[in-house]
Every structure is written in C-alpha cells, then in structure tokens.
Amino acid sequence: MPKSLSNRTLNIAASLTVAIDSLAKKMIAEGKDVVSLGAGEPDFPTPEPICKAAHCAIDSGKTRYTAPVGILELRKKICEKLSKENGLRYEPEQITVTSGAKHAVFNSLAALINPGDEVIIPAPYWVTYPELVKWLGGVPVFVDGLQENDFKITAEQLKQVCNDKTKAILMNNPCNPTGSVYSREELEALAKVIVENDLYCISDEVYEYFVYKGTFTSIASIEGMKDRSIVINGFSKSYCMTGWRVGYDASPAPIAKIIGKIQGQATHHPSNIAQYAAIGALEMGNAESLKMRDVFRKRRDFMVSKIGEALGQKLRAPEGAFYLFAPVNSVYGRTTPEGKTIKGSVDLCEYILESQGLAIVPGAAFGNDNCVRFSYAASDENLESACRRFEAAIRSLK
C-alpha cells in the first residue's frame, strides 16, 4: 500500500465557486443552454493600454527572471497608488507582487500562523479564507454578520471572540459575497478592539473601486493600524485582468521580509509580462474602473429589483463589489415538480442549474445557508436571462 497523503491538504475543501463555474463551462461545452453567474469575473475586455504594455515587454525581451518579490518599477508604482489613493506610505521593500490576490492572502497567513493560532473571519466570507487558515495549521473562528446590519460584524462581536489564542482577523472590504462596505466609523470601532487585543489584521481590498455610495477607507489608514495590517489588493477585478494573475501584499517591513522569503522558495515572482501589464494599468489610472463601477451600479439595481420580485420580497442593495447575496430561505421546505424537498441553498442551486440552466452559488459556501450569491459582472443580456430563469425556477416550486 502506498503511504498516506497529507492529512492537512486532504482535509481542506475545494472551492465551490470554482467548482460551479467549471461545471457551468463544461455544460456549455457540451452544448447545453447555461447562463453562469457563479464566477466573480468582469465581462469587459482588458483595457488596451494594459495589453499594449504587455506587448511592449515581450517585444523588448523582458522575459527573464526578476526579483522574487516583483519588479521594482511595479512596486514603486504600487507605493504611489497606496499613498495617493489610500493615505498609506510604504517603501518598495514592503510590497510583494503575487500571482493574484488569493496568493497574497496565502502569503500573509503563512507569515503569521503557528499551529493552533486562531484567525477571526467575519461571515459571510469568501470561500478560500477558512480553507487557507486550516491548511496552514490555524483555526478559523467565524463571527456572523447579521442581515439586519448589512451582514457586517460589530466591534462588540469582535471583542467577544478574542482570547489568548487569537492571532489575527481576516477581513474583506468591500465584501465578497455580500457587497457590504464598512464605513470609516465602523472600521475605527473595530480597530480599537484589534489594537487592544494586539491582533494582526489582513485586509483584502480587491473591490475598493466598486463602492456605490460614499468613499472607500482602508482599515490600515486608521490610527494604530498600519503597523499591524497587511493590505491585500490586485488587478483582476479593477482592471479586468483575472487571467493575468497579479496581486500584492503591502505589509510592515518585518512581515514583508518573511513574505519575500516564502515567495522566493515557493513560486518566485509572477509572470514578468503580467507585471509590466500591471504597470500599464497603474499608469492608465482608475478612470476605466470607475466607468465599470457605474455600469455595475445599473446592473445591481436591475438584479435587486428582478430577483426581489421573483422572491416576493424587498432586497437590500449591496453597497460595493458586484454580487447580490439574496435571502432565499423563504422557499425552503417547498418541493420541486419531481417531488424533491428544497432543504437549503445547495439543494436550491442544484435544482435551478438542472431545471433552468442557471448557475449561481449557494450561500452555504460562504457560511450562510439562508442566501445565494449572484454575480452581476455579466452582460445585460445574460442578467435578463438569468432573472427569467430564476423566476421560473421559484414559481415551479410547490
């Protein structure tokens, strides 16, 4: 018999969002009529200045190894961006360029976690967070953001779960899957608890340009937080560069040094071509991202209206990102035409995919089984079709 494989790796769950998107693509490849709102991927093309920067890099032979932490020019540009837009001053040595923001989250956790360390994760959460914590030997501790508080946690909730084993809090602001956005006042209250309990804060801010009301605040800009925060960001969402795989960590110097060591032994640097494309993105500015935000706002309003009508209830409009996290527990207990009882979000999503060819993600994947997630980073045509299919599925339940 072969020797056993890694228990730590065997015990982590596969990404359900990736699984659903892969299944939808497989069904489409088989010729089936499927509309997929499962993946969080902007439907716009990568802007031309970014592509041009990549072509120029190839044409000029910039295809060799560079520093494991990323090209210096890109790290300088990231520092400029963080200073100008977020009020955060970093040196290039504090920036690590990664193969997407997910990689940046992994690096951050790998730099902090010892076996048994607890990491607080507000729920609903992005599916990858708890699995990475477990993979690295940590213990995820979930704090439920209540629907009546726009799925956001409070400082009092955070205070109640802190103990001697608590190492960090892992936040996503704006949030995937809920679209919730923490105000500066809410972040200040959370920061007070974080500082009092001597915690680290990993702040995933990849949706920062997609805030529909007010302004975005990075928690690292709150007094006392920069030296205990690791800021995560990237280019996939804001610049339609999902396949280019470029993200980054911005962290205190001692942590940045450890992250650089991790990356040097694990992946080395991301693709040089993608890094030069990211330079092109930062030089281009965020005007195109803000145009996308305005399109997403219109799509959000459409989805909130149509999905709310299908469910017979008024839905909250998400304040950021491009997801609608809709409560669907009102249909639990009903049965399909085939006689199967809908017991939760997984049952409902399976039925909708099988009967209507609509792929959405069950809330159970994000720690809240009462909801499902729709991505409205899709064409108007697909969104209209998705809403019709969803309504048909709900109406068919007895």
N, C-alpha and C positions, 0 to 999 in steps of 0.2 A: 504493500500500500504506500502511495506517496505520502510524504509528511504533510501535516496540516498547513493551511494558508494563514495569512494574517487575520486574527480574530478582530483586531481593531478596524481593519478595512472591510471585512465581511459584514460587520455589524452596522455600517453606515447605510443609509437608504439611498437609492438612486433618485435623481431629480425628477419629480413628477411633471414639472413644466416641460422639461426636455423630452420626457417620455411621451407626453401628449402631443407635443409638436412633431416628434418623429413619427408617431402613429398617423397623424393627420397627413404628413407628407407622403408616407407610404401608401395611404389610401388614395391620395391624389394621383400618385404614380401608377396605381392600379386602375386608374380611370374612373374612380368614384367621385361623386359631386360633394366636395367638402369645403366648408369655409372654416378657417382656423383663426381664432382669436386667442390662441394659447400662449404664443411667444411674445415677449416684450421687445419687438424689433421694429423701429420706424420703417414705414413703407416708402420713404423718399430715397432717391439715389444719393450716394456720397457726393458732396459738392465738388465741382470741377477744380477749384484751386487745390484741394487736397489730393485729388488724383494727379494733377499736374506736378505737385511736389514729389509724389512717389515716382512718376516717370522720370523726372529730372535726377532723382537719386540713382535710379537704375542706369540712366544714360551716362552719368558721371562716374560710374563704377563704385558707388558707395555700398558695397555688398560684403564688406569684411567684418570680422568680429569688432565689437566696441566694448566699452566698459560694462561689466555685469549689471550695474545699476542704471544703465541707459546713457544715451548720447548727451554730452554736456550741454550742447546748444538747446536741446529739448528741455533739460532740467532747468536751465536758466529761464526759458520761456514759461515754464510752469510756475516758477517762483514769481515772475512778473504778474502772471494771471492771478495767483493767490493773493498777492499784495494789493493789486488794483481792485479786484472784484470782491475779495473776502476780508480784507484788512488783516491778512496774515503774512508775516515776514519770515521767510525761510531762506536758507542758503542752499545752493545746488546739492551739497553733500547730504542734505536732509530729504532729498527726493529720490525715490526708487521707481523707475519706469518698469511696468509689469506687463504680462501678457493678458491684458484685460483687468477690469476691476475685481472680478472674482479671485484672480490670482493675488491681487493686492490685499484682499481680505484674508486669504490663506497666509500670506507672509506675516501680516500683523498678528494673527492669532499664534502662529508658530513662534514669533518673537516673544510672546507674553506667557503662554500657557505652560504650566507644570502639571503633571498628573494630579487630578483631584481638584484643581482650581475651578471655581465656579464663574461662569460668564452669564451675565443677565442679558436676556434677549426679549425686548418688547414684542408681544404678539398682538395681531398677526405679524408674521415675519417672512422674509424671503427664505425660500426652501433650503438654500445652501447653508445658512448660518449655523443651525444646530448640528448639522452633519459634520461640518468642519471642526466645530468645537469638540465633538465626540471623537472624531478621527485623531485629534491631537492630544487626546487623553483628558480633556476638560469635561466639565459637567454643565450643560445648558440649563439655566433657570429661567422659566418663562413668566413674564408679567403680562397679564391680559389687559390690553387697551379696550375699554368699554365702548360699545357702539354709540352710546349717548355722549361720549366725549370724543367723538370722531375717531375712535379706535386708538387714541393716544393715551399713554400712561401718564400718571401724575407723580410729582415729587414724593408725595406721601406713600404711594405704592412702591416706588423705588426704595425708599428708606426702609420699608418693612421687610424687604428680602435681603438686605445687606448683612453680611456676617464676616467672620474672620477668614472664611474661605473665598470670599468674593474677590475676584481679580479685576474684572472689567465689565463694562456694559457695551454691547454692540448695537448701535442704532442705525436706522436707515431713514434719512430725512432729506427730501420727500420720500414717502414710504411706498415700496412695492410689497404688498398688493393693494393697500387701501387708498393710496393717493393722499394720505394725511400729511400735513405740514405743521411742524412745531413753530410757534411764534417765538420771538426773542424772549418774551416774558416767561414762557413755558420752559425754554432752554435755560434761562437763568435760575429758575427754581430747581430744575434737575441738576444743574452744575453745582449748586450749593451742596446737594446731597453727595454728589460724586467727589467733591473736594473733601467734605467732612469725613468720608469713608475711605479716602486715599485710593480711589479707583482709577484705572485707565479707562479711556473712552475711545472706542473705534467708531468713527462716524462716516458712514457710507453716503456720499452726497452726489451720486451719479445723475440724479434727476434735478439738480439745482436750477437749471434754466427753465424747467417746466413747472413754474409756480404761477397760478392763475390770479391770485389776489395778494396784494402786499409784496413784500420783498423776502428773499431767502437770507437766513442767518446761519452761518456755520457755528456749531457749538464751540469750536476751538477758538473763536473770537471773543467768547465770554471770559471775563476776568478770572484768572486762575486755571484756565482750561488748556491753554496751548501746550504747556509742558507735560501734560498728561494725556494728550489726544493724538490719535493717528487719523489723519484725514484721508479718506479714500475717494478717488474720482477717476474719470476716464473719458474716452472719446466715443464709445459705442453709441450711446443714446443721443448725446447732444449734437454730434456731427455725422450721424448715420454711418458709423464705422464699425458696426457689430462684427463683421468678418475680419477686420484689420487687427483686432485684439491688442489694444493699447490702453492701459490704465496706469495709475500711480498711487504710491503711498507718500504722504508728507508727514514727517514724524520728528519728535525730539532727537537730537544728534545721537545719543547712546542707542536708541532703538533703531534708528536708521542704519547704524553700523552693523547691528545684528541682522537686520533685514537684508543688507547688502551681502553679508556672509551666506545667508540662506540661499539667496538667489544665485550667488556665484557657484554654489555646489549643486543646485537643483536644475535650474533652467537656463542660466546665464541671461543675456538680455533678450528682449523681444526682437522680432524682425527689424532689421535696420530700415528697410523700405517703409514699414508701417510707422516707425518712429519719425522718419522725415516727413511722412504724410501728416503726422500729428503736429509737427512744427508748422506745416502749411495751414492746419486747422486753427492753431492759435494765432498765427499771423493774419488769418482771414477775419478773426473776431467772431462775435456771437450773434451777429445780425440774422444769419440764416436760422440759427437755433431759435431765436425769438419769433421768427416767422412761423416755424413749425409749431411753437407753443400756441400761437393764435389759431392755427388750423386745429390743433388738438383740443383747444377750448370749445370750438364749434362742434367737434365730434363728441366731446364729453357731454355737452348739453343735449345732443341728439340721443345718445345712448341712455342718459339718465331719464329722459322723457319716455322713450320707447320701451325700455326694459321695465320701468316703473309701471307703465300702462299694462304690460303683459302680466305683471305680478299683482296688479291692483293695489299698489301702494306707492307712496311718495318716497323717492330715494334721495339720499344726500348726494350733493355734487362734490366729487373729490377736489381738493384744493391744489393738487400737484400731480406729477408723474403722468402716465397715460393709461391708468387702469380704473375700472369700475368694480368695486367689491360690493356685490349686491346680496342682501339677505334673502335667502330662498327657503328658509325653514318653514315658511307657511304652507309649502306644498308637501312637506314630509308626512308620511302616513298615507298619502294617496297612491293609487296603483296605475300602472301602465295598461294599455289595451291588452297586453299579453298576460296581465294578472300579477306582475311583479310589483311589490311594495317599494316605494322610494323611502329608504331609511336614513339617507344622509346625502351629503354633497357628492360623494363618489358615485353612488347609485344614480343620482340625477344627471351628472355629466356623462356617464356611460350611456344612459338612455338617450340623451339629446344627441350624442355623437352617432349612435347606432340608428336612431329613427329619423333624424333630420340632417345628419352630416354637418353638425356644428361642433367644433372643438373649443371648449372653454375649460378652465382649471378649477377643480373642486377646492373649496376653502380649507378642507382638511389638510391639504398640502402645506398650508400657511399657518396652521394652528387654530383655525376657526371653522368648524364644520357647518356653521349656520349659513355660510355665504359661498358664492362662486365668484371667480375673477374673470372679467372680460378685459382684453387689451383692445383699446381703440386706436392703436398705432397701425391702422389698416385703412384701405381705401374707403371712400364713402359708399361705393357700390357694395363692397363686402360687408360693411357695417349694416347697411339697409337689409341685405340678405340675411345676415346673422340675426337681426331683430325679428324678422319674419319667421325664421326657423325656430327661434327660442319661443316666440309666442305660440306657434303651432304645437310645440312640444308641451308647453304648460297647459294649453287648452285640451290636449288629448288625455291628460291625467284625470282619473275618476276619483 
